[in-house]
């Protein structure tokens, strides 16, 4: 007579069932869909550090130019400033510009902008409102509107 006794010698199964594997795959999928957007936002915030550093260098150069000349150079004229043009950087992430907003020989007013290449909704901006006051703002996806 043939025996239908399928009992294992150890008394238990040492493998995973298909249902257990399916549950693990579903849990990993759910965690991925939650974590991926947060990860990409964190990466974008880190990349905005490039813009903040370059805006700082442009600001220093604009202030130095104003102290020496009593005025600002024409808008986006990086060659007049004693700073490397950040738009000439290979593999740059942002496009940089600056604009005079009514600077006089006694008061500095200008904007410096960095707009993410390929995503104009991502930006970092500096607004100099007078000789001692300025403010940096960021797009909402970088944690803005202000920081």
C-alpha positions in Angstrom: 0.0 0.0 0.0 1.2 3.5 -0.9 1.4 5.9 2.1 0.2 9.5 1.6 2.2 10.7 4.7 3.9 14.0 3.6 5.2 14.9 7.0 8.7 16.4 7.0 11.4 14.9 9.2 11.9 18.1 11.1 8.2 18.6 11.6 8.0 22.0 9.9 8.3 23.6 6.4 11.6 25.5 5.7 10.3 27.5 2.8 8.1 30.5 2.1 4.6 30.2 0.7 3.6 32.1 -2.4 1.2 34.2 -0.3 4.0 35.2 2.1 6.2 36.3 -0.8 3.3 38.2 -2.4 2.7 40.1 0.9 6.4 41.1 1.1 6.4 42.3 -2.5 3.3 44.4 -1.8 4.8 45.9 1.3 8.0 46.8 -0.6 5.9 48.4 -3.3 3.9 50.5 -0.9 7.1 51.7 0.9 8.7 52.6 -2.4 5.7 54.7 -3.5 5.9 56.6 -0.2 9.7 57.0 -0.1 10.5 57.9 -3.8 8.8 61.3 -3.9 10.4 62.3 -0.6 13.8 61.1 -1.9 13.6 63.1 -5.1 12.5 66.2 -3.1 15.5 65.8 -0.8 17.9 65.5 -3.8 16.4 68.6 -5.4 16.9 70.6 -2.1 20.5 69.4 -2.0 21.1 70.5 -5.6 19.7 74.0 -4.7 22.9 74.4 -2.7 24.7 75.1 -6.0 22.3 78.0 -6.6 22.7 79.4 -3.2 26.5 79.4 -3.3 26.6 81.0 -6.8 24.0 83.6 -5.8 26.2 84.5 -2.9 29.2 84.9 -5.2 27.2 87.1 -7.6 26.0 89.2 -4.7 29.5 89.8 -3.4 30.6 90.8 -6.9 27.7 93.1 -7.4 28.3 94.8 -4.0 32.0 95.2 -4.8 31.2 96.7 -8.2 28.7 99.1 -6.6 31.3 100.2 -4.0 33.9 100.8 -6.7 31.6 102.5 -9.3 28.6 103.8 -7.5 26.3 101.9 -9.8 25.6 98.4 -11.0 26.6 97.0 -14.4 23.9 96.3 -17.1 21.6 93.5 -16.3 23.2 90.0 -16.7 26.6 91.6 -17.6 28.7 89.0 -15.8 31.9 90.1 -17.7 31.8 93.4 -15.8 31.9 91.6 -12.5 35.1 90.1 -11.1 33.5 86.7 -10.8 33.3 83.7 -13.2 30.0 83.5 -15.0 28.1 80.6 -13.4 26.2 80.2 -16.7 29.4 78.9 -18.3 29.8 76.0 -15.8 29.7 72.6 -17.5 26.8 70.5 -16.4 25.2 73.4 -14.5 21.9 72.8 -12.9 20.6 76.4 -12.8 20.5 79.4 -15.2 21.6 82.7 -13.4 20.7 86.3 -14.0 20.7 89.6 -12.1 18.7 92.8 -12.6 19.1 96.3 -11.3 16.0 97.5 -9.5 16.7 101.2 -9.1 20.2 101.3 -7.6 21.6 104.8 -6.9 25.0 106.0 -5.7 23.7 105.7 -2.1 21.4 102.7 -2.2 21.7 99.2 -3.7 18.5 97.5 -5.1 18.8 94.4 -7.2 17.6 90.8 -7.8 19.7 87.7 -8.4 17.8 84.7 -9.9 18.7 81.1 -10.3 16.1 79.0 -12.3 16.5 75.2 -12.6 17.2 74.1 -16.1 14.5 71.9 -17.4 12.1 72.9 -14.5 11.3 76.6 -14.4 9.0 76.0 -11.4 12.2 75.4 -9.3 14.1 78.5 -8.4 16.1 80.4 -5.8 16.1 84.2 -5.7 17.9 87.0 -3.8 16.2 90.4 -3.5 18.4 93.2 -2.2 16.1 95.9 -1.0 18.6 98.4 0.4 22.2 98.6 1.6 21.7 96.2 4.5 18.5 94.3 3.8 18.0 91.4 1.5 16.1 88.2 1.4 16.5 84.8 -0.2 13.4 83.0 -1.4 12.9 79.5 -2.8 10.2 77.8 -4.9 7.7 75.8 -2.9 9.2 72.4 -3.9 12.5 73.5 -2.4 10.9 74.3 1.0 9.9 77.9 0.1 8.5 80.4 -0.2 11.2 81.7 2.2 14.1 80.3 4.0 
